[in-house]
Amino acid sequence: MPTSLTRAALQALDRNDPLVSFHDEFDLPPDVIYLDGNSLGPLPRATPGRVAQVVAHEWGQSLIRAWNAHDWIGLPLRVGEKIGRIIGAEPGSTLVADSTSVNLFKLLAAALEARPTRRIILTERENFPTDLYMAQGLAALLQRGHEVRAVADPVAALNDDVAVLMLTHVNYRSGAMHDMATVTSAAHTVGALTLWDLSHSAGAVPLQLAEDGADFAVGCGYKYLNGGPGAPAFLSVAPRLQTDLQLPLTGWLGHANPFAFAPDYRPALGIGRGMVGTPPILNLAALEVGIEQMLRVPMDALHTKSQHLIDLFIALVEQECAEHGFRLLTPRDATRRGSQVALAHPDGYAIMQALIARGVIGDFRTPDVMRFGLAPLYVRHVDIWDAVTVLRKVMQTNAWRNPSLSEQRAVT
Ligand SMILES: Cc1ncc(COP(=O)(O)O)c(C=O)c1O
């Protein structure tokens, strides 16, 4: 390890870390170093109690009355408002609903309606596949000659035929981050709207959607927001765009007055029209616990720690595993990355399986990317030391060459 770094020195950093107590607020197995919160956040200890209360008390005892008595009907907007604070959106911009994929579809369609004479959905080739697929599906459905243009440098490809620039803010593979303010301003200069996928940003990096002029945003609830498997997603629309917002999925709960049961659709005022059908109350209750927890920490403090953890991880891997052929994909510049480190290695899948078998849990993305999410709420400095120590041993002992580790499972 670097001579200035010792395990004891990192333990000392943890003792002085104002965030360290959050580690114990998660129900993490003692023999696990969890570096996959960029895929599925761990279980906050407060969540089972809250969900049990909603099940036994609210559902069990209040039954249908709970929609009013416990304001279940207001939960998507209430939790959305809290997420809005995390992402720096204006009040009244953000709603919890559906999945990220479905919200992408809804907002992309709205963006195309708002720019009816333009043909291009501009994005980047390296975008997360669901973003590309949803855009492709929408263009095919509309049959109005839209083109999904996926390029290496989307800002350079902006022109006055671009209706919407759709980008994932922090890249799911490399962890590289776009400059939201600069990119948004470039898009607006040619009259295009922006749609940001914040799945790897919300709860991971400081965001200021309102200040940066972002138009639309979506993101996952189950990653850094720790909302649990299949947690509902969020969508956010700048208030200036809400009055004329035409969404394609006009479900009854997005109606101005759902319980009037009128035969014709009339959208709710504001972001409430982003609702489609009945929200998943148990999942929303779990998500709210994760959000509440995150709101107790200033995002700047989280960011400072996460960037320090990343620098530490990179330095230790380079020191300890230099001869083992890892290639760093994540930018070294802390202003240009999210909260994960990506290492490319031709045998990355088997190496990651060997790490997981030893309790260091990250994940793998084809063709060769090992991802390590360093979520600062529960990852400690000493975890970085211990994780790199296990990685070094896996490489030195060739433990990853065990043939059983190369068999690809359904989820990588
Ligand atoms: C950037 C990004 N967007 C979207 C998704 C998928 O979202 P969902 O499955 O909620 O539709 C993911 C999932 O990992 C993602 O990483």
PDBQT file of the ligand as one rigid body, heavy atoms in Angstrom, charges set to zero:
ROOT
HETATM    1  C1  LIG A 501     -28.947   5.113 -16.223  1.00  0.00    +0.000 C 
HETATM    2  C2  LIG A 501     -30.080   4.170 -16.019  1.00  0.00    +0.000 A 
HETATM    3  N1  LIG A 501     -31.289   4.457 -16.505  1.00  0.00    +0.000 NA
HETATM    4  C3  LIG A 501     -32.330   3.630 -16.358  1.00  0.00    +0.000 A 
HETATM    5  C4  LIG A 501     -32.198   2.427 -15.700  1.00  0.00    +0.000 A 
HETATM    6  C5  LIG A 501     -33.344   1.451 -15.619  1.00  0.00    +0.000 C 
HETATM    7  O1  LIG A 501     -34.396   1.929 -14.897  1.00  0.00    +0.000 OA
HETATM    8  P1  LIG A 501     -35.727   1.087 -14.673  1.00  0.00    +0.000 P 
HETATM    9  O2  LIG A 501     -35.364  -0.367 -14.643  1.00  0.00    +0.000 OA
HETATM   10  O3  LIG A 501     -36.239   1.596 -13.357  1.00  0.00    +0.000 OA
HETATM   11  O4  LIG A 501     -36.656   1.400 -15.769  1.00  0.00    +0.000 OA
HETATM   12  C6  LIG A 501     -30.967   2.089 -15.152  1.00  0.00    +0.000 A 
HETATM   13  C7  LIG A 501     -30.812   0.803 -14.438  1.00  0.00    +0.000 C 
HETATM   14  O5  LIG A 501     -29.792   0.414 -13.985  1.00  0.00    +0.000 OA
HETATM   15  C8  LIG A 501     -29.880   2.975 -15.335  1.00  0.00    +0.000 A 
HETATM   16  O6  LIG A 501     -28.673   2.653 -14.861  1.00  0.00    +0.000 OA
ENDROOT
TORSDOF 0
